[in-house]
Amino acid sequence: MSRAMLALAVTAVVAFTALPASAAGTVTIGLILPFSGSSSDTGTQMEHGIKLFQEENGDSIAGKKIKIISKDSGGINPALAKRLAQELIVRDHVDLLAGFVLTPNALAAADVSRSAKKFMVVMNAQTSVITRKSPYMTRTSVTTPQLNETFGRWAVDHDHVKTVFTMVSDYGPGIDAEQAFQKGFKAAGGKVVGSVRIPVENPDFSSFMRRAKDSGAQAIYIWIPGGSQPAAFGKAMAGSGIDPQKTTILGQDALTYDSALQSMGDASLGIITVGNYSPEIENKQNAQFVKKYVAEFHRNPDIFSIGAYDGMHVIYAALKKTDGKTSGEALIAAAKGMGWNSPRGPVSIDPKTRDIIENVYIRKVEKVNNAPRNVVVDVIHDVKNPVD
């Protein structure tokens, strides 16, 4: 089937909503994640979160068996993501779409969700505009402004940083982060003394670190994707002679993932990051979640794991509320205003934006049991996406 035919077929699906795939007692989820390429580990962590949720809650809800059909989106490939979403609806007759690590892919699939009136749960992609692209979409991760506007204010108010140099990856999420952090930082009375945008592919961090050092700023704020880049940044930071104990290094959570800390070693000590989840969060539910996750997958859960885990909660709870009905209208209505206790703390779905309301955690890298670890040093409660 050609892409043009698939597009026509998606339109045709809308006309036949009287014959839902769930009629036979099965609700089918079309899961689009990167299982190959540079983001494959992210896909794996999200898949683990989904698996653990189903192990705890079963594979049936509201009298319907839950079936998952997974598709590999690879890296940034919106054309492929859109085609996979179309194929899942037209060929596989899925009832809803879920997953989506990367913003361009989520935006492309949103067109399909809107046209076919299918419920869509974004479990990671964080650019604020995403949920506006389909009225049938909700998100269970976080938005970049939600974290970084909050973080900018915190850096001035609580860490007493007055000047900052910002450097971010030169694509949607990075630019989102730059604008949000600078907005919060300036609103709290701080001054941005310089900024650069870094090429997404094969960045040379050393030249940017020199510019940041020469600016004389008290702090350097950086936003880069996960994978191999945090370790490369740590190497460039050490090579430039910047000491996080003297110059405050601020960043989003990916900067100090466990894998990055292993690569950076003691050079990471003192780095402060913001995130919506950390294995170090102290509550009973998170302690149990981390224990089960480590026992089964031999690694800590992360923001990707919790986004998928809670995404499944929304799907199950919405289906229970609709008594198994799977129309986009019914499921999104059920999701709006939903609240529950997550391992990350109390969360809810904002009925206006359909984004998640949650705690924001400030973490600092300290030496724990002779190894660098993220330690939660502050919590900002019930933070909404500031962009609606």
VOPAGU-2260 file (C-alpha; in pm, 1 decimal, decimal comma):
REM VOPAGU-2260
SITE   aa  ch    i         X         Y         Z
SITE  MET   A    0       0,0       0,0       0,0
SITE  SER   A    1     144,1     339,1     -96,6
SITE  ARG   A    2     168,0     628,1     147,0
SITE  ALA   A    3    -109,8     810,7     -37,8
SITE  MET   A    4    -333,9     507,5     -10,6
SITE  LEU   A    5    -254,8     476,7     359,4
SITE  ALA   A    6    -353,9     838,2     414,8
SITE  LEU   A    7    -683,9     777,5     237,0
SITE  ALA   A    8    -734,2     462,6     437,3
SITE  VAL   A    9    -688,0     650,2     765,4
SITE  THR   A   10    -968,4     881,7     656,7
SITE  ALA   A   11   -1179,9     578,8     576,5
SITE  VAL   A   12   -1118,6     435,7     923,2
SITE  VAL   A   13   -1289,7     739,8    1073,6
SITE  ALA   A   14   -1602,9     659,3     875,5
SITE  PHE   A   15   -1619,9     308,4    1017,3
SITE  THR   A   16   -1583,3     379,6    1389,2
SITE  ALA   A   17   -1893,3     168,2    1446,3
SITE  LEU   A   18   -1670,2    -134,6    1404,3
SITE  PRO   A   19   -1394,8     -86,9    1666,6
SITE  ALA   A   20   -1107,0    -330,9    1696,4
SITE  SER   A   21   -1194,9    -380,1    2064,0
SITE  ALA   A   22   -1534,7    -532,6    1974,6
SITE  ALA   A   23   -1393,2    -883,4    2004,2
SITE  GLY   A   24   -1280,9    -826,3    2363,3
SITE  THR   A   25    -931,6    -698,5    2290,8
SITE  VAL   A   26    -788,8    -348,2    2318,0
SITE  THR   A   27    -485,9    -310,7    2093,2
SITE  ILE   A   28    -214,8     -52,7    2161,4
SITE  GLY   A   29      11,9      58,7    1878,8
SITE  LEU   A   30     347,3     126,6    2046,3
SITE  ILE   A   31     596,2     336,4    1845,8
SITE  LEU   A   32     943,3     348,2    2002,8
SITE  PRO   A   33    1307,8     350,4    1888,5
SITE  PHE   A   34    1440,5      -2,7    1922,1
SITE  SER   A   35    1738,8      68,8    1696,0
SITE  GLY   A   36    1974,7     362,4    1646,5
SITE  SER   A   37    2114,1     608,3    1899,1
SITE  SER   A   38    1790,2     620,5    2100,7
SITE  SER   A   39    1746,4     244,4    2127,1
SITE  ASP   A   40    1832,7     233,8    2497,7
SITE  THR   A   41    1557,8     488,0    2560,8
SITE  GLY   A   42    1313,0     256,7    2384,5
SITE  THR   A   43    1435,8     -33,4    2594,7
SITE  GLN   A   44    1384,7     156,9    2920,8
SITE  MET   A   45    1031,6     253,0    2816,5
SITE  GLU   A   46     953,9    -103,7    2717,0
SITE  HIS   A   47    1076,1    -214,4    3060,1
SITE  GLY   A   48     842,6      35,3    3229,2
SITE  ILE   A   49     548,3     -99,2    3030,2
SITE  LYS   A   50     638,6    -458,4    3108,3
SITE  LEU   A   51     668,9    -392,1    3480,9
SITE  PHE   A   52     332,5    -214,7    3490,8
SITE  GLN   A   53     162,3    -509,1    3322,3
SITE  GLU   A   54     332,4    -757,1    3553,3
SITE  GLU   A   55     187,4    -565,7    3847,6
SITE  ASN   A   56    -157,2    -497,5    3698,7
SITE  GLY   A   57    -220,4    -782,1    3455,5
SITE  ASP   A   58    -289,1    -777,9    3084,7
SITE  SER   A   59    -665,6    -719,7    3105,1
SITE  ILE   A   60    -881,2    -426,2    3210,9
SITE  ALA   A   61   -1257,0    -363,2    3200,2
SITE  GLY   A   62   -1309,3    -713,9    3063,9
SITE  LYS   A   63   -1076,6    -649,0    2768,1
SITE  LYS   A   64    -746,6    -818,3    2692,9
SITE  ILE   A   65    -463,4    -570,6    2631,2
SITE  LYS   A   66    -256,1    -642,9    2323,1
SITE  ILE   A   67      52,5    -440,5    2227,6
SITE  ILE   A   68     191,6    -417,5    1874,2
SITE  SER   A   69     538,7    -258,7    1876,2
SITE  LYS   A   70     698,7     -72,7    1586,6
SITE  ASP   A   71    1056,6      55,4    1559,3
SITE  SER   A   72    1080,2     426,6    1473,7
SITE  GLY   A   73    1461,1     441,0    1486,0
SITE  GLY   A   74    1590,4     795,6    1537,0
SITE  ILE   A   75    1442,6    1127,0    1427,1
SITE  ASN   A   76    1225,2    1021,3    1133,3
SITE  PRO   A   77     884,5    1189,5    1126,9
SITE  ALA   A   78     790,4    1042,8     789,7
SITE  LEU   A   79     846,7     690,6     921,8
SITE  ALA   A   80     663,8     763,6    1247,7
SITE  LYS   A   81     361,9     890,6    1056,0
SITE  ARG   A   82     362,1     589,7     823,5
SITE  LEU   A   83     389,2     348,9    1117,0
SITE  ALA   A   84      96,7     518,6    1291,1
SITE  GLN   A   85    -110,6     492,8     972,8
SITE  GLU   A   86     -21,3     126,6     925,7
SITE  LEU   A   87    -103,4      44,2    1286,2
SITE  ILE   A   88    -450,1     195,8    1247,5
SITE  VAL   A   89    -530,4      74,5     895,8
SITE  ARG   A   90    -361,9    -266,4     885,2
SITE  ASP   A   91    -344,5    -367,4    1250,3
SITE  HIS   A   92    -668,0    -197,7    1362,4
SITE  VAL   A   93    -518,0     -62,6    1685,0
SITE  ASP   A   94    -744,3     122,8    1926,3
SITE  LEU   A   95    -488,8     376,7    2042,6
SITE  LEU   A   96    -130,1     493,7    1991,7
SITE  ALA   A   97     145,7     522,8    2253,9
SITE  GLY   A   98     519,8     567,4    2299,5
SITE  PHE   A   99     702,8     848,0    2113,1
SITE  VAL   A  100    1048,0     938,8    2238,5
SITE  LEU   A  101    1133,5    1219,5    1997,7
SITE  THR   A  102     942,2    1540,4    1930,9
SITE  PRO   A  103     942,3    1532,7    1546,4
SITE  ASN   A  104     805,2    1178,0    1550,0
SITE  ALA   A  105     533,7    1261,7    1803,5
SITE  LEU   A  106     425,0    1564,4    1601,0
SITE  ALA   A  107     400,5    1355,7    1283,6
SITE  ALA   A  108     192,5    1085,7    1453,1
SITE  ALA   A  109     -30,7    1353,2    1606,2
SITE  ASP   A  110    -165,3    1425,2    1257,4
SITE  VAL   A  111    -279,1    1064,3    1235,7
SITE  SER   A  112    -430,6    1069,9    1584,8
SITE  ARG   A  113    -628,6    1379,7    1498,7
SITE  SER   A  114    -749,1    1252,5    1159,3
SITE  ALA   A  115    -844,4     906,2    1282,1
SITE  LYS   A  116    -975,0    1033,2    1619,8
SITE  LYS   A  117    -751,8     790,0    1806,8
SITE  PHE   A  118    -641,2     831,2    2168,0
SITE  MET   A  119    -264,3     890,9    2183,7
SITE  VAL   A  120     -39,2     876,4    2491,7
SITE  VAL   A  121     297,4    1048,1    2456,1
SITE  MET   A  122     525,5     878,8    2705,8
SITE  ASN   A  123     833,7    1093,0    2654,9
SITE  ALA   A  124     862,6    1363,4    2382,5
SITE  GLN   A  125     884,4    1687,7    2580,1
SITE  THR   A  126     840,9    1990,6    2351,3
SITE  SER   A  127     552,0    2192,4    2491,6
SITE  VAL   A  128     354,5    2231,1    2167,3
SITE  ILE   A  129     295,7    1858,3    2111,2
SITE  THR   A  130     -37,8    1813,4    2289,0
SITE  ARG   A  131    -190,2    2100,7    2089,5
SITE  LYS   A  132    -157,7    1901,1    1768,3
SITE  SER   A  133    -431,5    1648,9    1849,0
SITE  PRO   A  134    -730,1    1687,4    2084,1
SITE  TYR   A  135    -712,0    1313,0    2153,1
SITE  MET   A  136    -361,1    1326,0    2301,6
SITE  THR   A  137    -225,9    1330,0    2655,5
SITE  ARG   A  138     130,4    1316,1    2787,3
SITE  THR   A  139     274,3    1135,2    3090,4
SITE  SER   A  140     636,3    1250,6    3084,0
SITE  VAL   A  141     703,7    1622,8    3131,8
SITE  THR   A  142     749,1    1932,0    2919,9
SITE  THR   A  143    1084,0    2100,5    2874,8
SITE  PRO   A  144     952,0    2440,4    2994,4
SITE  GLN   A  145     790,8    2273,9    3296,3
SITE  LEU   A  146    1136,7    2173,4    3414,7
SITE  ASN   A  147    1354,1    2454,8    3290,8
SITE  GLU   A  148    1150,4    2766,1    3365,7
SITE  THR   A  149    1119,0    2631,6    3719,5
SITE  PHE   A  150    1493,3    2557,7    3725,5
SITE  GLY   A  151    1588,8    2907,0    3605,9
SITE  ARG   A  152    1399,9    3064,8    3895,0
SITE  TRP   A  153    1542,4    2812,8    4141,8
SITE  ALA   A  154    1902,7    2883,9    4034,7
SITE  VAL   A  155    1866,6    3249,7    4133,0
SITE  ASP   A  156    1641,0    3212,8    4435,8
SITE  HIS   A  157    1801,5    2908,8    4598,3
SITE  ASP   A  158    2152,7    2870,4    4454,5
SITE  HIS   A  159    2217,5    3245,6    4438,4
SITE  VAL   A  160    2347,3    3237,4    4081,3
SITE  LYS   A  161    2329,8    3582,5    3923,7
SITE  THR   A  162    2498,3    3535,4    3583,2
SITE  VAL   A  163    2476,6    3240,1    3344,0
SITE  PHE   A  164    2600,9    3129,0    3003,1
SITE  THR   A  165    2361,6    2890,9    2823,7
SITE  MET   A  166    2442,2    2626,1    2563,1
SITE  VAL   A  167    2179,4    2397,3    2411,6
SITE  SER   A  168    2138,7    2151,3    2125,2
SITE  ASP   A  169    2016,8    2332,0    1816,5
SITE  TYR   A  170    1677,0    2166,7    1765,3
SITE  GLY   A  171    1326,7    2190,4    1908,3
SITE  PRO   A  172    1370,5    2054,1    2262,3
SITE  GLY   A  173    1702,2    2233,4    2314,5
SITE  ILE   A  174    1563,7    2566,1    2197,0
SITE  ASP   A  175    1255,8    2507,5    2415,8
SITE  ALA   A  176    1488,0    2450,9    2712,2
SITE  GLU   A  177    1699,4    2758,2    2638,0
SITE  GLN   A  178    1400,3    2989,4    2616,3
SITE  ALA   A  179    1234,0    2845,6    2926,8
SITE  PHE   A  180    1546,5    2852,6    3144,4
SITE  GLN   A  181    1635,9    3205,4    3038,0
SITE  LYS   A  182    1278,7    3322,3    3100,1
SITE  GLY   A  183    1275,1    3184,9    3455,0
SITE  PHE   A  184    1630,4    3301,5    3526,2
SITE  LYS   A  185    1564,5    3658,2    3411,0
SITE  ALA   A  186    1228,8    3674,7    3590,2
SITE  ALA   A  187    1407,3    3592,8    3916,6
SITE  GLY   A  188    1661,4    3871,3    3859,1
SITE  GLY   A  189    1946,1    3682,1    3690,4
SITE  LYS   A  190    2142,7    3795,1    3384,8
SITE  VAL   A  191    2225,0    3582,9    3077,5
SITE  VAL   A  192    2573,7    3691,8    2966,8
SITE  GLY   A  193    2596,0    3469,7    2658,2
SITE  SER   A  194    2439,2    3177,9    2474,9
SITE  VAL   A  195    2522,0    2931,0    2198,3
SITE  ARG   A  196    2335,7    2657,0    2014,7
SITE  ILE   A  197    2524,9    2335,4    1951,5
SITE  PRO   A  198    2493,3    2115,7    1639,7
SITE  VAL   A  199    2289,9    1805,1    1720,6
SITE  GLU   A  200    2518,5    1567,4    1531,7
SITE  ASN   A  201    2884,9    1530,2    1633,2
SITE  PRO   A  202    2908,8    1841,4    1849,8
SITE  ASP   A  203    3252,0    1980,3    1941,9
SITE  PHE   A  204    3189,8    2072,4    2303,2
SITE  SER   A  205    3544,0    2195,6    2366,6
SITE  SER   A  206    3506,7    2513,9    2160,3
SITE  PHE   A  207    3176,4    2598,2    2330,7
SITE  MET   A  208    3321,2    2532,0    2674,6
SITE  ARG   A  209    3600,6    2780,2    2604,5
SITE  ARG   A  210    3344,3    3045,1    2512,5
SITE  ALA   A  211    3148,1    2973,2    2828,6
SITE  LYS   A  212    3461,2    2994,7    3043,0
SITE  ASP   A  213    3570,8    3319,9    2879,7
SITE  SER   A  214    3228,2    3475,0    2952,1
SITE  GLY   A  215    3308,4    3486,5    3323,2
SITE  ALA   A  216    2958,6    3365,6    3413,1
SITE  GLN   A  217    2898,5    3223,6    3758,6
SITE  ALA   A  218    2712,4    2931,1    3603,2
SITE  ILE   A  219    2686,1    2736,6    3279,8
SITE  TYR   A  220    2349,1    2593,4    3182,3
SITE  ILE   A  221    2349,2    2311,0    2927,2
SITE  TRP   A  222    2076,8    2109,1    2756,6
SITE  ILE   A  223    2182,0    1811,5    2546,4
SITE  PRO   A  224    2010,8    1480,7    2467,6
SITE  GLY   A  225    2107,0    1160,9    2645,3
SITE  GLY   A  226    2312,1     881,7    2488,1
SITE  SER   A  227    2679,4     952,7    2427,2
SITE  GLN   A  228    2668,6    1332,6    2451,1
SITE  PRO   A  229    2677,7    1379,5    2832,0
SITE  ALA   A  230    3001,5    1182,0    2853,8
SITE  ALA   A  231    3151,5    1388,3    2569,5
SITE  PHE   A  232    3045,8    1705,5    2748,5
SITE  GLY   A  233    3209,4    1584,6    3071,8
SITE  LYS   A  234    3534,2    1520,0    2889,1
SITE  ALA   A  235    3529,0    1865,7    2729,8
SITE  MET   A  236    3446,9    2025,9    3064,0
SITE  ALA   A  237    3743,8    1859,5    3230,8
SITE  GLY   A  238    3968,0    1947,7    2935,2
SITE  SER   A  239    3871,5    2313,1    2955,9
SITE  GLY   A  240    3964,2    2333,0    3321,0
SITE  ILE   A  241    3611,4    2413,4    3438,5
SITE  ASP   A  242    3552,3    2280,1    3790,6
SITE  PRO   A  243    3184,7    2225,8    3889,9
SITE  GLN   A  244    3288,8    2302,0    4247,1
SITE  LYS   A  245    3380,5    2658,2    4141,0
SITE  THR   A  246    3161,7    2725,3    3835,5
SITE  THR   A  247    2804,7    2604,0    3882,4
SITE  ILE   A  248    2706,9    2356,8    3610,0
SITE  LEU   A  249    2330,1    2338,5    3558,1
SITE  GLY   A  250    2144,6    2103,5    3326,0
SITE  GLN   A  251    1846,8    1882,4    3263,1
SITE  ASP   A  252    1846,4    1527,7    3399,0
SITE  ALA   A  253    2006,5    1359,5    3095,4
SITE  LEU   A  254    2333,3    1535,0    3177,6
SITE  THR   A  255    2386,0    1310,4    3481,2
SITE  TYR   A  256    2218,4     981,8    3394,7
SITE  ASP   A  257    2384,1     683,0    3557,8
SITE  SER   A  258    2574,1     600,9    3237,6
SITE  ALA   A  259    2702,6     958,8    3214,0
SITE  LEU   A  260    2818,6     955,7    3575,2
SITE  GLN   A  261    3012,6     636,4    3511,3
SITE  SER   A  262    3191,2     804,1    3220,0
SITE  MET   A  263    3256,3    1138,3    3393,0
SITE  GLY   A  264    3357,9    1000,0    3730,8
SITE  ASP   A  265    3462,0    1260,9    3988,7
SITE  ALA   A  266    3449,9    1535,8    3723,3
SITE  SER   A  267    3070,5    1522,8    3763,3
SITE  LEU   A  268    3073,9    1610,2    4134,1
SITE  GLY   A  269    2882,3    1930,4    4200,2
SITE  ILE   A  270    2672,0    1929,7    3881,2
SITE  ILE   A  271    2311,4    2031,5    3952,0
SITE  THR   A  272    2027,5    1897,9    3737,4
SITE  VAL   A  273    1651,5    1924,5    3721,0
SITE  GLY   A  274    1415,9    1636,5    3648,0
SITE  ASN   A  275    1068,8    1498,3    3701,1
SITE  TYR   A  276    1188,2    1161,5    3831,0
SITE  SER   A  277    1488,0    1011,5    4005,8
SITE  PRO   A  278    1542,0     665,6    4155,8
SITE  GLU   A  279    1656,0     851,9    4466,3
SITE  ILE   A  280    1309,2     996,2    4538,7
SITE  GLU   A  281    1218,3     893,5    4892,3
SITE  ASN   A  282     871,8     745,0    4913,2
SITE  LYS   A  283     748,1     391,9    4971,3
SITE  GLN   A  284     605,8     345,2    4622,8
SITE  ASN   A  285     929,4     451,6    4454,0
SITE  ALA   A  286    1136,1     228,0    4679,0
SITE  GLN   A  287     924,7     -71,7    4571,5
SITE  PHE   A  288     931,5      37,8    4206,0
SITE  VAL   A  289    1310,2      68,9    4200,6
SITE  LYS   A  290    1356,9    -261,3    4384,3
SITE  LYS   A  291    1138,5    -453,0    4135,7
SITE  TYR   A  292    1291,6    -276,8    3836,2
SITE  VAL   A  293    1650,5    -345,4    3940,8
SITE  ALA   A  294    1568,5    -707,0    4025,8
SITE  GLU   A  295    1421,9    -770,8    3681,8
SITE  PHE   A  296    1625,8    -548,1    3451,9
SITE  HIS   A  297    1952,0    -512,5    3648,0
SITE  ARG   A  298    1962,7    -133,5    3622,1
SITE  ASN   A  299    1787,1     167,5    3768,5
SITE  PRO   A  300    1467,0     303,9    3616,6
SITE  ASP   A  301    1486,4     653,4    3467,0
SITE  ILE   A  302    1260,3     925,9    3328,4
SITE  PHE   A  303    1182,2     711,4    3026,0
SITE  SER   A  304    1082,8     414,2    3240,5
SITE  ILE   A  305     848,7     621,3    3456,1
SITE  GLY   A  306     693,0     800,2    3158,0
SITE  ALA   A  307     596,9     465,4    3006,3
SITE  TYR   A  308     493,8     310,4    3338,6
SITE  ASP   A  309     259,1     600,5    3413,2
SITE  GLY   A  310     144,7     607,8    3051,0
SITE  MET   A  311      12,6     257,3    3098,6
SITE  HIS   A  312    -158,9     369,1    3418,1
SITE  VAL   A  313    -347,6     635,1    3221,0
SITE  ILE   A  314    -448,9     382,6    2955,0
SITE  TYR   A  315    -572,2     127,1    3207,8
SITE  ALA   A  316    -751,5     384,6    3425,6
SITE  ALA   A  317    -917,6     547,5    3123,6
SITE  LEU   A  318   -1037,6     211,1    2991,7
SITE  LYS   A  319   -1175,0     123,9    3334,6
SITE  LYS   A  320   -1358,1     456,5    3347,4
SITE  THR   A  321   -1507,5     406,1    2998,0
SITE  ASP   A  322   -1592,9      42,4    3069,7
SITE  GLY   A  323   -1368,0     -63,6    2781,6
SITE  LYS   A  324   -1491,0     188,5    2525,3
SITE  THR   A  325   -1202,0     298,6    2304,5
SITE  SER   A  326   -1320,7     598,7    2105,2
SITE  GLY   A  327   -1080,1     889,3    2113,3
SITE  GLU   A  328   -1348,4    1114,4    2260,1
SITE  ALA   A  329   -1428,3     873,7    2543,5
SITE  LEU   A  330   -1067,8     799,7    2640,3
SITE  ILE   A  331    -943,5    1159,1    2637,6
SITE  ALA   A  332   -1246,0    1266,2    2843,7
SITE  ALA   A  333   -1159,1     993,5    3095,5
SITE  ALA   A  334    -794,5    1103,0    3108,7
SITE  LYS   A  335    -863,3    1472,3    3173,7
SITE  GLY   A  336    -830,9    1554,7    3541,8
SITE  MET   A  337    -717,3    1201,9    3632,7
SITE  GLY   A  338    -494,7    1187,9    3940,9
SITE  TRP   A  339    -291,9     911,0    4104,7
SITE  ASN   A  340      13,7     838,3    4318,1
SITE  SER   A  341     315,2     753,6    4103,9
SITE  PRO   A  342     662,8     644,2    4212,3
SITE  ARG   A  343     761,3    1003,4    4121,8
SITE  GLY   A  344     502,4    1142,2    4365,9
SITE  PRO   A  345     144,2    1268,2    4324,0
SITE  VAL   A  346      54,4    1344,6    3961,6
SITE  SER   A  347    -252,2    1442,9    3760,9
SITE  ILE   A  348    -354,2    1523,7    3403,5
SITE  ASP   A  349    -429,6    1891,9    3352,9
SITE  PRO   A  350    -780,8    1898,5    3200,1
SITE  LYS   A  351    -692,6    2211,7    3000,9
SITE  THR   A  352    -355,3    2120,5    2844,9
SITE  ARG   A  353    -377,4    1739,3    2881,8
SITE  ASP   A  354     -19,6    1754,5    3014,7
SITE  ILE   A  355      90,3    1607,3    3344,4
SITE  ILE   A  356     109,6    1808,2    3667,5
SITE  GLU   A  357     391,1    1678,9    3888,1
SITE  ASN   A  358     675,9    1752,9    4125,7
SITE  VAL   A  359    1004,5    1889,2    3991,9
SITE  TYR   A  360    1319,8    1756,9    4159,0
SITE  ILE   A  361    1653,8    1936,8    4193,1
SITE  ARG   A  362    1949,5    1699,7    4218,7
SITE  LYS   A  363    2319,1    1749,4    4289,8
SITE  VAL   A  364    2594,7    1501,0    4211,7
SITE  GLU   A  365    2766,7    1396,8    4531,2
SITE  LYS   A  366    2989,5    1106,9    4627,0
SITE  VAL   A  367    2784,6     829,3    4784,7
SITE  ASN   A  368    2950,0     498,8    4880,0
SITE  ASN   A  369    3262,0     618,1    4697,3
SITE  ALA   A  370    3082,8     678,2    4367,3
SITE  PRO   A  371    2915,6     982,6    4206,9
SITE  ARG   A  372    2540,0     975,1    4259,2
SITE  ASN   A  373    2248,9    1212,1    4207,1
SITE  VAL   A  374    2113,0    1330,8    4542,2
SITE  VAL   A  375    1776,8    1508,6    4561,2
SITE  VAL   A  376    1835,5    1845,5    4730,2
SITE  ASP   A  377    1502,9    2021,2    4669,8
SITE  VAL   A  378    1146,0    1957,5    4550,1
SITE  ILE   A  379     907,7    2202,7    4384,2
SITE  HIS   A  380     555,6    2064,2    4417,9
SITE  ASP   A  381     265,1    2044,3    4169,2
SITE  VAL   A  382     427,6    2213,5    3871,1
SITE  LYS   A  383     217,5    2269,3    3559,0
SITE  ASN   A  384     338,2    2317,7    3204,6
SITE  PRO   A  385     380,8    2698,2    3197,1
SITE  VAL   A  386     301,8    2706,8    2823,5
SITE  ASP   A  387     -64,2    2639,9    2745,9
